[in-house]
Amino acid sequence: MRKTSTRLADGRELIYYDLHDDVPRDAVDRRPLDATVTSSEVRHDVLQGDDIAVASHRQGRTYHPPADQCPLCPTRGDRLSEIPDSTYDVVVFENRFPSLAGDSGRCEVVCFTEDHDASFSSLTEEQAGLVLDAWTDRTAELSQLSSVVQVFPFENRGREIGVTLGHPHGQIYAYPFVTPRTARMFQSLAARRAEAPEANLFDEIVERESTGERLVLQGEHWVAFVPYAAHWPYEVHLYPRRRVPDLTALDEDQRAELPRLHLELLRRFDRVFGPDEPPTPYIAAWHQAPFSGLDAYEGVTRDDFALHLELFTIRRTSGKLKFLAGSESGMGVFINDVPPEAAARRLREVASA
């Protein structure tokens, strides 16, 4: 992998990640852009204990442009985009309309490929491995920023999820706080450690789900399963068998096997509702340990956390979506329409030949 950093016309950082070393990266952003101005701030909800990002400037972000005006395609001739060069493998840049910025963290866009009509699942293993390299590098770099506590790479796919750009891409949020989901995981880790000083809840879950009716896919170094209490109709968690806290801690064997299994899971998701259905909308979320902010969780450290991917879709059956209605949105209690065991069985049925 070769990494080349540059600046866009408004001062934002852009980084090329290339599979080969012989590609020149000297293109200049020719757009007449003013310096980026954001109004992102984080407010704390004293009643529920949540931190909320307020980012009013995002109301003006680009919304479903036609393919020939896509800002994530390479610059070609007079059609100028966010990527100054005429070709790329993987590129990462600071979001022009960030939810988090400055002292409130950072948001980046990750373009998986220059091919506008592709998807993550259509990438080769080599291409998917380069995306993994980019996620890993950005995790390491962002962790060094004083405003960053936790780094979250993720992909939203599909209009139903709320994606506003059709080009295959994901994002990285670098939060200035420990997120609520992660805090609850650490609370559970600490509670289990208080019960059994040698126990690790993540290890116990992986061991339990590595066999049985909720197992979906496994390799020598990774295992994927539908969780016992899945929130979503089709939800799969992918864990390394050897626990690590984040992407930077993966060893070479884990890194080598991951692209194949990740791609296989995404391809199964696209087949789960049948050949006549449109591409499955999903969220693919990488959970990593925070780099600080864990003093409240007695008896556990960031090394007790387990890096894992949570992949889920809001489609519950052919042509129907799972809406977060009264119970889910009002009280935070999920009602799942698909038994986890049935979801796992279906995801095994649609395995690649």
Protein Blocks (a to p, Z undefined) as FASTA:
>chain_A
ZZdddddfkopacddddfbfkbccfbccfbdcdddddfbdcdddfknopacdddfklmmp
cehiafklcfkbccehjlccfblbfbdfbdcdddfbbfbgcjnocaddddfbfblkbcfk
lpcfklmmmmmmmmmmmmmmmmmpmkbmbdcddddedjklopabfbdcddddddfbdcfk
lmmmmmmmmmmmmmmmmbcfklmmmmmmmgcjkbfbdcfkbccdddfklfbfbacddddf
bdcfbfklpcfklmmmmmmmmmmmmmmmmmmnojkbccdddddddddddfehklmmghia
fklpccddddddfbfbghiacdddfklmmnopacdfbdfklmmmmmmmmgcZZ
